C-alpha cells in the first residue's frame, strides 16, 4: 500500500513537469503573436492545470506521509500473529511433536495425524519457536454444554490422554498451516474514508487504531476471516467558512468575501469490520466506522457513518 502512494506521488510529479514544459512551449509560441486570444487562453488554461497538478501532488504527498505515520503507529500495537495461547487449531497434515510426561520427566517423539484438534498453551522455546499444545475437542464441540472427549491418537493409532503436553515447532506450520480459531488483535490502518451521509465525500485520511476480533481461520483451504471491532484516536479535517467585509471605495461601498479555513481535529474513531486473507497473500476487508470530535468543532461528519474497503492491501 505504501508503494501505491509513492507511485501515485511520482506520477503526479511527472505530470507537473510535463505541464510546466507544455506551458513554456505554448508561451514561446504565443510570444510570436502576443495578440492571439486563443494563444493567451491556452496559456491561461495550462497555468490553471499546472496549479491543480501541483495541489494534487501536495495532497498525494500529504496522504502518503499520513499513511506511513499510521503504519508506524499500527506496528506499535501488540499482535497475535505468532501467539497461539488459547487458540484452537486443526492440523491439516501429519505433524511431528514431542510428548512430555510431567510425572516422570520423560519425553517421546510422536506423530500427530491430520484432522487433530489442539489447544494452544504457552511458548516453550522462543529460539526454536516451540509452543505447548494439549489435545482439544473438535471445534464445533468446544461450545457443547455437555462437554467432549479431548483425547486424541497418534499416527500409529496409539491413544494420547487429554491434558498431555505436546511441544510443536510452529515453523512447521508454514508449508501447510492449520485451521486456526481464537481471539485476534493488533493494529489497524484506515487509509481512506467514504462518507455515507451529506455530499458523500471521499477522503484519503490515514489513521491507526487497535482492533480485537475472532479469527475464523480456514488457512488449510486458503481463507482466513476475522470479524473485528476497533477504537482509537485519529485526526480529521474540519472546514469552517468565514465572511470578511472590506471597504472598496470612497462612497463606503463594501464587498463581502467568503474564505474557507481548514483545521486538523483530534477524533475518536470506532466501528466494526471484517478482515480477510486469501492464500496468505491477498488481503481484503471492509470497515464501517464513525468519528467523534465533539459538538461545536465544525466537523460536519461528527458521529456519522463512513465506509472503507480494501482489496489487495492490508488493513492490519
C-alpha positions in Angstrom: 0.0 0.0 0.0 2.9 2.3 0.8 4.3 1.7 -2.7 1.0 2.6 -4.2 1.1 6.0 -2.5 4.7 6.5 -3.6 3.9 5.6 -7.2 0.9 7.9 -7.2 3.0 10.8 -6.0 5.7 10.1 -8.6 3.1 10.0 -11.4 1.6 13.3 -10.3 5.0 15.0 -10.1 5.8 13.8 -13.6 2.5 15.3 -14.7 3.5 18.6 -13.2 6.8 18.5 -15.1 5.0 17.8 -18.4 2.6 20.6 -17.8 5.3 23.1 -17.0 7.1 22.0 -20.2 3.9 22.5 -22.2 3.4 25.9 -20.6 6.8 27.1 -21.6 6.3 25.7 -25.1 3.0 27.4 -25.5 4.4 30.6 -24.1 7.1 30.7 -26.7 4.6 30.0 -29.4 2.2 32.7 -28.2 5.1 35.2 -27.9 5.4 35.2 -31.7 1.9 36.7 -31.8 1.0 38.3 -28.4 -2.3 39.5 -29.7 -3.7 36.0 -30.3 -6.5 35.5 -27.9 -6.5 31.7 -28.5 -2.9 31.5 -27.5 -3.5 33.5 -24.3 -6.4 31.3 -23.4 -4.3 28.2 -23.9 -1.6 29.6 -21.7 -4.1 30.5 -19.0 -5.6 27.0 -19.2 -2.1 25.5 -18.9 -1.3 27.6 -15.9 -4.5 26.6 -14.2 -3.9 22.9 -14.9 -0.3 23.3 -13.6 -1.6 24.8 -10.3 -4.2 22.0 -10.0 -1.5 19.4 -10.6 0.8 21.0 -8.0 -2.0 21.0 -5.5 -2.8 17.3 -6.3 0.9 16.4 -5.8 0.9 18.1 -2.4 -2.2 16.3 -1.4 -0.8 13.0 -2.6 2.4 13.6 -0.6 0.5 14.5 2.5 -1.7 11.3 2.2 1.5 9.2 1.7 3.1 10.8 4.8 -0.1 10.2 6.8 -0.2 6.6 5.8 3.4 6.0 6.7 2.8 7.6 10.1 -0.3 5.4 10.6 1.6 2.3 9.6 4.3 3.1 12.2 1.6 3.7 14.8 -0.2 0.5 14.0 3.0 -1.6 14.2 3.5 -0.4 17.8 0.3 -2.3 18.9 0.9 -5.9 20.0 -0.3 -8.6 17.6 -1.4 -12.2 18.0 0.1 -13.4 14.6 2.7 -15.6 16.4 0.8 -16.1 19.6 -1.2 -19.4 19.9 -2.2 -19.0 23.5 -5.8 -20.0 23.9 -6.3 -20.7 20.2 -7.7 -23.9 18.9 -6.0 -25.4 15.8 -6.9 -28.2 13.4 -3.9 -29.9 11.8 -4.1 -30.2 8.1 -1.2 -32.7 7.8 0.6 -35.2 9.9 2.8 -33.2 12.3 5.8 -34.1 14.4 5.5 -33.3 18.2 7.3 -34.1 21.4 5.1 -35.7 24.0 6.0 -34.7 27.6 5.2 -36.8 30.6 5.4 -34.4 33.6 5.1 -37.2 36.1 8.5 -38.8 35.4 10.0 -36.1 33.2 10.2 -38.2 30.1 9.7 -37.2 26.5 8.9 -39.1 23.3 8.7 -38.1 19.7 5.3 -38.7 18.3 3.3 -38.1 15.1 0.0 -36.3 15.4 -2.3 -37.1 12.4 -4.1 -34.6 10.2 -7.5 -33.6 11.4 -6.5 -33.5 15.1 -7.6 -30.5 17.2 -5.2 -29.0 19.7 -5.4 -26.1 22.2 -2.5 -23.6 22.3 -0.7 -23.0 25.6 2.5 -21.1 26.3 5.6 -20.6 24.2 8.2 -23.2 25.4 11.2 -22.0 23.5 11.4 -18.6 21.7 14.6 -19.6 19.8 13.1 -22.8 18.2 9.6 -21.3 18.1 8.2 -24.3 20.1 4.7 -23.9 21.6 3.0 -26.2 24.1 -0.3 -27.7 22.9 -2.8 -30.1 24.5 -5.4 -32.2 22.9 -8.7 -30.3 22.3 -12.2 -31.1 21.4 -13.4 -30.9 17.8 -14.0 -27.2 17.2 -17.9 -27.4 17.0 -17.9 -29.5 20.2 -15.9 -26.9 22.1 -19.1 -25.0 22.8 -21.1 -28.1 23.7 -22.7 -27.8 27.1 -22.3 -31.5 27.8 -18.5 -31.4 27.3 -16.5 -33.6 25.0 -13.6 -36.1 24.9 -10.4 -34.3 24.2 -8.2 -37.4 23.9 -6.5 -38.0 20.6 -4.4 -40.7 18.9 -1.0 -40.7 17.2 -0.5 -41.6 13.6 0.0 -45.2 14.5 -3.3 -45.2 16.4 -1.9 -45.0 20.0 -4.1 -43.0 22.4 -3.0 -39.8 23.9 -4.8 -38.7 27.1 -6.5 -35.4 27.4 -4.2 -32.8 29.1 -1.0 -34.4 27.7 1.6 -31.7 26.8 2.7 -31.7 23.2 5.5 -29.5 22.0 5.3 -28.4 18.3 7.5 -26.1 16.3 5.1 -23.6 14.8 7.6 -23.1 11.9 6.4 -26.5 10.7 3.0 -24.8 10.0 4.5 -22.6 7.3 4.1 -25.1 4.5 0.7 -26.4 5.4 -0.9 -24.2 8.0 -3.6 -25.5 10.4 -7.1 -24.0 10.6 -6.9 -21.6 13.5 -9.7 -20.3 15.7 -9.5 -17.8 18.6 -9.2 -14.2 19.7 -7.2 -11.9 17.4 -5.8 -8.4 18.0 -3.4 -5.9 16.6 -3.1 -2.5 14.9 -5.5 -1.4 12.2 -4.9 1.2 9.4 -7.8 3.1 7.8 -6.2 4.6 4.6 -9.3 6.4 3.4 -13.0 7.1 4.3 -16.0 7.2 2.1 -18.7 9.3 4.0 -22.2 7.7 3.7 -24.0 11.0 4.5 -24.1 14.5 3.2 -22.1 15.0 0.0 -20.6 11.5 0.4 -17.1 12.8 0.4 -14.1 10.6 -0.3 -11.2 11.4 1.9 -7.7 9.9 2.0 -7.1 10.4 5.7 -5.0 7.6 7.2 -5.5 6.7 10.9 -4.4 3.9 13.1 -6.4 2.1 15.8 -6.2 -1.1 17.9 -8.6 -3.8 17.0 -9.9 -7.0 18.5 -11.9 -9.8 16.9 -12.3 -13.5 16.5 -10.2 -15.5 14.0 -12.1 -18.0 11.8 -9.1 -19.4 10.1 -9.6 -21.9 7.3 -6.0 -21.5 6.3 -5.7 -25.0 5.1 -8.3 -24.0 2.4 -6.5 -20.7 1.7 -9.0 -18.5 3.5 -8.8 -16.6 6.8 -11.6 -14.4 8.1 -11.9 -12.3 11.3 -14.8 -10.1 12.3 -13.4 -7.2 14.4 -14.2 -4.1 16.4 -11.9 -1.2 16.6 -11.5 2.1 18.5 -8.7 4.6 18.7 -7.5 8.2 18.4 -7.4 9.7 14.9 -7.2 13.0 13.0 -9.9 14.6 10.8 -10.0 17.8 8.8 -12.8 20.3 9.5 -13.6 23.2 7.2 -15.1 26.4 8.5 -16.5 29.2 6.3 -15.8 32.8 7.4 -17.1 36.0 5.8 -14.9 39.1 5.7 -16.2 42.6 4.9 -13.9 45.2 3.4 -14.4 48.8 2.1 -13.6 49.2 -1.6 -14.3 52.9 -2.5 -14.8 56.4 -1.1 -18.5 56.0 -1.1 -18.4 53.5 1.6 -19.5 50.6 -0.5 -18.2 47.3 0.8 -17.8 43.8 -0.5 -18.1 40.6 1.4 -15.6 37.8 0.7 -16.1 34.2 1.8 -13.0 32.3 3.0 -12.6 28.7 3.9 -10.3 27.7 6.8 -9.3 24.0 7.3 -8.2 22.8 10.7 -7.0 19.4 12.0 -9.1 18.0 14.8 -8.4 15.0 17.1 -11.1 12.4 16.8 -12.2 9.2 18.5 -12.7 6.7 15.7 -14.7 3.5 16.4 -16.6 0.8 14.4 -16.8 -2.8 13.2 -15.4 -4.6 10.2 -14.3 -7.8 8.5 -10.7 -8.7 7.7 -9.8 -11.5 5.3 -6.7 -13.1 3.6 -6.8 -15.4 0.6 -3.9 -17.8 0.2 -1.9 -15.9 2.8 -1.1 -13.1 0.4 -4.2 -11.3 -1.0 -5.8 -9.1 1.7 -9.3 -7.8 1.6 -11.6 -6.2 4.1 -14.4 -3.8 4.8 -14.9 -1.3 7.7 -17.9 0.7 8.9 -17.0 3.4 11.4 -17.6 6.7 13.0 -15.5 9.7 14.0 -16.4 11.6 17.2 -14.9 15.1 17.6 -17.4 16.7 20.0 -20.1 19.3 19.2 -19.2 22.8 18.1 -15.9 21.9 16.4 -17.2 22.4 12.9 -16.8 18.8 11.7 -19.9 18.1 9.7 -19.4 14.3 9.8 -19.3 14.1 13.6 -20.7 10.6 14.7 -21.9 10.0 11.1 -21.0 6.7 9.4 -18.2 6.2 6.9 -17.1 3.1 4.9 -13.7 1.8 3.9 -12.9 -1.0 1.5 -9.5 -2.7 0.9 -8.6 -5.1 -1.9 -5.1 -6.3 -2.3 -3.7 -4.2 0.6 -4.0 -4.9 4.3 -5.9 -3.1 7.0 -3.7 -4.7 9.7 
